[in-house]
Amino acid sequence: MAESKQPCLEDPNRDEKAATSNLTRAHDTDIAARSPGNPLSAVNLSTASPSSIEDCQQEATPRERLADAIIRGLRVQDDANIYGKAPPRMGYGGQRHPRFAGDHFLSNRELIGQTELLKVAQRMPKGSHLHIHFNACLQPEVLLGIAKGMDRMFIMSNLPLVPDNGCENFDRCEIQFQIMSPEKESPGDLFSAAYTPWQAMKFQEFRDQFGLYYNKATVDSWLKDKLMFHEEEVHNHLQTASGAWEKFNGRTRMMKGLFNYETAYKEYTRRLLENLLEDNIIYAEIRPNFMMSNQLWKDD
């Protein structure tokens, strides 16, 4: 009896698997080209993702190819003039780490702002400003600056701001703001050891007295610092996901009282629209907060 043979069927997913494999190799090549000690060059930029780049170049118009060449040149320039000239970062056991464009955003924040590539990105038309929270669209000094001029703005803390243990409480405290009418005040002195958590102090009085108790930073710099994430608190080996979320939620609560009153809301909205225009953002999906506790108050 003749041997029964099964037909050799072609794998219907073969092309898809091959494409995935090519993309994986291209991705690995791209990462290797950006790793510390292997600075960007015109050569490894042009070979970083061979399959996708070749396809795009073949279909591109002459002006698109010119734009691509300019962008690649700026990336090489930024790598040499910005990242290459920045002092190495001190790492574990005294290791020195060269700066490179592929590092964490918080590690490179001060360098990114100096790059030519960012200048190009700011002027490019953009339509993908998605899922951004309304009160986090602008730099923190905008709302802090508006709050300075508000007579009924109060500041509160969960800890007294006293100089014990090297001013430890200035680093550990959570700060909140709130517009308050006179009948709702619960006056307290944040700089007193007898301070009860969440008692309110007039913001202007706080600003006037801050320098008498803390000399490591100005009041404006300290408050701005309270609203921003820092590399150490995000990427420290002892940090956890829940710990990072705790920091995020504390900053959200701090921002809430700086935003939820008439003058700040109107001024912030105007400045946001101006900022979108400056950065050439033509489409944005902005998330206002409709929670019952997030009502908009009058200035008094």
N, C-alpha and C positions, 0 to 999 in steps of 0.2 A: 504494500500500500504506500502510495506516494506520501512523503512527509508534508504535513500541513504547514503552510507558512502564512504568518500574519503579515498583512501589508504594512510597509513602513510609512507611518503617518507623520507628516510634517507638524512640528510643534506650532500651534496657532499663535503662541505668544513669543515665538523666537525673535521676531523683529523688535518687539517691545522690550524683551530682556536685553537684547544687544544695545538698544538705545539707552536703557538704564545703565548698563555697564559703562558705556562711553561717557555718559554724564558723570558717573561716579569717578571715573579716572580723571576727567576734566576738572572736577571739583577738587580732587586730591592734589592735582598739579597746581591749581590756583592757590590753595592753602599753602603748599610748599613754597611757592614763589613769594608769598607774603610773610613767611616766618622770620623771626629775628635772625640776623646774621646773613640773610639772603635778600639784600635790598632790591627794590623794584628796578627794572631796567626795561628798555624798549624791547629787548629780546624776550624776556620771560613774560612781559605783558602781552606780547603778540602770540605767545604759545600757551597762555594760561588755560584757555578752554577751546581747544582746537576745533572740535566739530561745530559748536554753536557760533564761534567767531567767524569761521570760514563761511558758513551759511549766510550769516548777516552781511558780511562784506560783499558777497556775490550779489546779493539783492539790493544793496545800498546804492543810493544816488551819489554822484560825485560830491555834493555838498554834505551829505551824511558821512561820507568817508573822511572829508576834511574835518568835520566836527569831531569825529572819533579820534583822529590823529591829534587834534588840539588837546582833547581831554586826556589822552594817554600821555602826552608830553607834560601836561600840568601835574599828573600823578607822579611822574618821574621827578619833576622839579620839586614838588612838595616833599617827596621822600628824601631828597638830598638836602634841601634847604631848611626844612622844618623838623622832620623826624630824625634825620641823620645828624643834625647839629644840636639837638636837645641832649642835655646830660643824661647818661644812663640812669635807670632806676635801681635803687638798692634793694636787693631781694634777700631771700633766706640765706643765712650763713655768710653774709657779705657778698653774695653773688651780684654782679652788675648786669642789668638787662638793657640792651639797646632799645630805643623807642622804635615802634613800627606802627603802620597805619591800621593793622588788623587787631590791635589790642582792644580791651574793654573801653566803651565810650567814656566812663568816668575816669579811666586812667589817662585818656588822651584829650579830655575836654578842653584844656587850656591850649593844646596844640591845634586841634581841629579848627578853632576860630581864626587861626593865622594862615590857613591854607588857601591857595588859589582855587582849588577844587570847590571849596565851600562857596566862594564868591560866585562861581559859575552856577552852582546849584540854587543859590538865592535868586538869581535872575531867570532861571528856567521856568517856564509855565508849569504849574503843578496842580494836579487835581486829585490827590490821594491823601488829604489831611483828614484821616478817618478816626472815629472813636476818640476824640480828644475832649477832655473835660473843660467846660467853659472857664472855670476859674483857674485853670492851669495853662492857659494859652500864652500868657505873657510872663516876663521875668518877675520875680517876687517883689522887686523894689517898686513896681508900679503900684500895687495895692498898699504896700507899706508907706509909700510916699503920699498917697491920697489920705491915709489914716492920720498922718501928722497934722492935717488941718482940721480934723473933726473934734469939736469941743466935747462931744458926748461919747468919745471912743475910750473904752476901758481895756486893760490888759489883766490877765489872770494866769496863775501857775499852779501846778500840782505840788510844787516844792517851794520852800522859802529860798530866796536867792541870797544866801549867806556865804562868807568866805571860808567856811570850814573845809578841811581836807583839800586844800588847793582849789577852792571854788568849784568843787565837784558838782554841786547842784546846778550850776550854770550850764553844765554840759548835759546833765541827766534830765532836767526838767522838761515838761510839756507845757507849751504856751498856748493860750487861747485869747481871742479878742471878742469884744461884743459892744455894739452900740446900746446904751442904756439910758432910760429916762430916770430923772432924779429919784422917783419913788421906788425904783428897782435896784438901786445901788446897794452893795454890801461892802462898804469901804474896808480896805486892808492895805498894808505896806509890804510889798513883795520882798523888801530888803530887810525885814525884821525876822528874828528867830522865832517870834511868837505868831508869825503869819499862819493863818488857817487856809488850807488848799482851796483854791477857786474864789477867794475873796477878790474883789475888783479894785484896781488902782487906776486913776486917770492916766491915760497914755502919755499925755504931755508931762505930768509929774514924774512918771517913770523915766522918760527920756532925760529930763533935767537932772535926775539923781543917779542915773546908771553909772556914770563915770566915777562917782565917789566910791563905788563898791567893786568895780571890775575894770581892770586896765589892760586886759589881754586883747581887747577889740573895742571898737566904737559901738555904740548902741545900734546904729544902722547895720553895720557889718555883722554883729551878733544875731540880730533878728533875721537878716537875710540868710545867714548860715543855718538857722533853725528851720528854714523852709526848703532847704536843698539837700539832696542825697549826696553822700560822700563815699569815695571808693572803699575806705576802710570798713564802714558800717555795712556795706553791701557784699563785699568780696572777702572779708576777713574769714579765716578758716574756722573761727568759733561762731560765726553768724549762721542762722538757719532761715528757711523760707518764712516761717512764722514770725521770726524776729524782724525780718525786712518788712513784712506786712504791718507789723506793729508800728514801725517807724513811718510807713506810708500813711497809715490811718491817723497817727498823731499829727502829721503835717496837713492832712485833709481837714481835721478839726481846727487847726490853727488858721488855715486859709478861709474857712467858712465865715468867721466873724469879720474878716477883712473885706468880704465881698457882698454880704447880704443886706446892704442898705442903699438907699436911693442914689446918693452922690457917687459912690463907688461903682454901682452897677451901670449907671449911665456913662461915666467917664471910661470905665473899663471896656464897655461895648464899643465906644468910639475909637479908642486906641487899638482894639483888636482889629477892627475893620481897616484901620490905617496900616497895621502890621501885615495883614494879609496882602494888601496892595504892595507894600514894600518888598515882600518876599515872593510876589507874583503867584500867589496861591489862588486859583480860580474856582476851586471847589473844596468845601470842607463840611464834614459832618460833626457838628459840635454838640456835646451832651450837656444840656442844663439839668439841674437836679430838682425834681419835683417832690421830694420828700416833705412831709408835713412840717418837719422841724427846720426846713430850709426856707422859711418865708422871707420876703423882702420887707425891710423895715424903713420907716422914715428916719431922717438924720438925727432926730431928737428922741 
